[in-house]
Amino acid sequence: GRLVHQLLNIAQFDILTVTDEESADLRAVSVEVVSMLAPWVLDQGKSLEVNGFEGRVWVRGNSDALVHAVRNLAENALEYTPPDMPVVIEILEGGTVKVKDSGPGIPPQHRDLVFQRFWRADQRRGSGSGLGLAIVRKIVDEHSGIVWVEKSELGGARFIVRLPAISQIGDETVMQESLG
């Protein structure tokens, strides 16, 4: 069931088009993800928190798609994090969100591979299909952003999503930076 759901999601995001008129608040997106996952997180005896910049962080983007991307990152982090350690979603001004865990991390030689469809380092571990991070990359790409993974200061993985930030000035939306 989960595999079929993810295949449908990837097909949906294959046709995603983000217009210049769309905007989303990364802090609100992250808080929504924590609210959505809270019952499952508590049931698993784990913790998920949002920290960093407390104000709105506007980016060019589709809010629903970004919720899906941050949720995938958070679920993945929660799967690999021990119960006594938090998963942290950190919001930064300028259109960046980081999802950090204290799991086993991702070796440098696998860091680009994790975003490929169906790729998994250990086919025997977990119930994943290898599509979640491919979906994240597709969503981020459609938002003209970038995503990468590195070692977290918590000991595990830190996924970083950087999106083109915008300023809301009255009814006008002004692009702050281009990611190229």
N, C-alpha and C positions, 0 to 999 in steps of 0.2 A: 504494500500500500504506500509506504513512504517513497519507494523508488518511483512509482507511477506519479505520485504527487510532485516529486522533484523534476521528473521528465516534463510534466506539464508546465511547471514553473520555468524551466529553461527555455521551452518553446515560447512561452509568454514573453520572457525577457529578450528573446531573439528578435522580437518585433517591437520592442520598447523604443519609443522616440521621445526624447526629452526636449521640450521647446525652451527657447530663451525666456519665455514669459513665466515658466514654472519656477517656484522657489520653495525651499523647505528649511526648517529650523533644525539643525543637527542635535541640539540639546533636547528639543521636544521629541524628535525621532528616537533618541536614546532612552529617554524617560518612558516612552510608550513601549519600547522593547522590554525594559525592566518590568513594567506593569504586566505585560502579556506573559512573561516567563515566571513571574513571582510564585504562583502556586506550584509549578514544577520544580523550581529552584528550592523552595522550602521543603517540598516532599523528598528531595534528594539530599537534604541536609547541607546544602551549599549556600554560597552568598554571591550576589551580583549587585554591583553598585555603580553609580554614575558620579564622576567627580570632574574637576577641572573648571573651565570657565562657566560661570553661573548665568550669564546672559544669553540672549538669543545669538545663534551663529547661523546666519543665513547663507545658503548655498543655492546655486542653480540646480534645481532637481525636482524629481517626482517623489513626494513624501512616502507614498505607499511602497515604491520600489526600494527606497532607502531604508525603510523599516525592515523590509525583507532582508536586505544585505546585512544590516547591523545585527538582526536576529540570528542569521546564519552564523556570523562570527561569534556571537555570544554563546549560542548552543554548542558550537564546536569547542570553544574554550571551556565551557562547563563540563563537557564530556571528559576532558583530559585533566581537569583540576581536581586535586584531592578535596574531600569534604571540608577540611578545616582551613582551607585557603580561599580567598575571594577571587572572583573574576571582576576586573575593573574596566569600565567603559569610561575613557577620559576624553573630554571635549576641549579642543583648543580653538582660540580665536583664529580666524583665517581659513576656516573650512576643513579642519582636521579632526578625525575621531580615531582613537586608539582603543583596541580591545586587547587586554593583557591578562595572561594567566600564569599559573605556577606549575603547570604540567611538565611533561618531559621535554617540551620544546620541539623545534623542527631543525634538523641538521642543515647546515648551509647548502649542501649539495641537493637538498630536496625543496628548497624554498621557492624556486620557480615552478617546480613540478606540481606542487600542491594545488595550483590554480587550473590544472588541466582536467578536463572531464574524465571521470572514472578512475583517476589516479589515486592510489592509497599506498602508503609506505608498507603497511602490514595488512594484507588482505584478510588475515584471520582475526584481527582485533576489531571490536566494535560492530555496530550495525550500519555504519555509513555506507553510502554508495559511491562516494568520490565525486559527488555533484555539487555539494553545498558551496565550496570555495570557487568552483567554476561559475556558479550563479552569481556569487559576489563580484567576481572579476567582470562578468558581462554587465551587471548593473553599473558598476563603477565606470567601466569604459563608456557606456551610453551617457553617463553624466560628465564626460570629458575629464574624468579624474584618474587618479593612479592608486593602486593598492600594492602593498608589499608586506613581507613578514621579516622579522628579525628577532633576536633574543630579547626577552623581557627582563627588566630589572627584578621581576618577581621570580625569575628562574625559568619560566616556560617560554611561550611565544608571545610576541606583540605584533598584532596586525594593525597596520596603519592605512587609513583611507584618507586621501587628500582630494578635496573637491574644489572647484572654482567658487570662491567666496563672493558674495554680493552684498551691497548695502541697500537697505530699504530706505528711500528718501521720499516720504509722502507716497504718491502713487508711482513713483519712478523706481526702477531697479537699476543699479549701477554695478557693473562687474568690477571687482577689486583687483583680481589678478587672473592671469591665464596660466595654466599648467603646461601648455605646449605639448 
